[in-house]
Amino acid sequence: MNSRYLLMHPEWGIFIGTYLDMGLWSKLDCLGQAYAVTFSSATEALEWAQDSCPIECKKMFTTYLTTKEKSHATIAEIVAAGLEGWDPDQETQNETV
């Protein structure tokens, strides 16, 4: 098992990854993704946020979880950590951004 960190935003949810240089978030548009990118440390996650989303990064925070893989967390692992999961097959309705 691996000690990893998720990047989170209060309105956008869990950072899932990027596609065409756009950040994907669990509450905005998960594009069928069943995994979330993980980071080796809270510092690494927040540095990514600062580089990628400088305005919104002040709202972002991290949370610790244990994963089987080093690169990502499954929805089941995320839910087991007490966090809100998402349905990768359902179109997200949140239009916060």
ChimeraX attribute file (.defattr): number of C-alpha atoms within 10 A of each C-alpha:
attribute: neighborCount
match mode: 1-to-1
recipient: residues
	/A:1	9
	/A:2	13
	/A:3	15
	/A:4	23
	/A:5	24
	/A:6	24
	/A:7	25
	/A:8	22
	/A:9	18
	/A:10	10
	/A:11	16
	/A:12	18
	/A:13	19
	/A:14	28
	/A:15	25
	/A:16	25
	/A:17	19
	/A:18	11
	/A:19	9
	/A:20	5
	/A:21	8
	/A:22	9
	/A:23	16
	/A:24	20
	/A:25	23
	/A:26	27
	/A:27	24
	/A:28	20
	/A:29	19
	/A:30	24
	/A:31	17
	/A:32	12
	/A:33	18
	/A:34	18
	/A:35	22
	/A:36	23
	/A:37	19
	/A:38	27
	/A:39	22
	/A:40	15
	/A:41	16
	/A:42	18
	/A:43	12
	/A:44	15
	/A:45	22
	/A:46	21
	/A:47	14
	/A:48	15
	/A:49	22
	/A:50	15
	/A:51	10
	/A:52	14
	/A:53	14
	/A:54	11
	/A:55	10
	/A:56	11
	/A:57	17
	/A:58	12
	/A:59	11
	/A:60	20
	/A:61	17
	/A:62	21
	/A:63	16
	/A:64	17
	/A:65	19
	/A:66	16
	/A:67	20
	/A:68	13
	/A:69	13
	/A:70	15
	/A:71	14
	/A:72	20
	/A:73	24
	/A:74	17
	/A:75	19
	/A:76	15
	/A:77	18
	/A:78	21
	/A:79	12
	/A:80	13
	/A:81	14
	/A:82	9
	/A:83	15
	/A:84	14
	/A:85	19
	/A:86	21
	/A:87	15
	/A:88	16
	/A:89	11
	/A:90	11
	/A:91	13
	/A:92	16
	/A:93	9
	/A:94	12
	/A:95	10
	/A:96	8
	/A:97	6
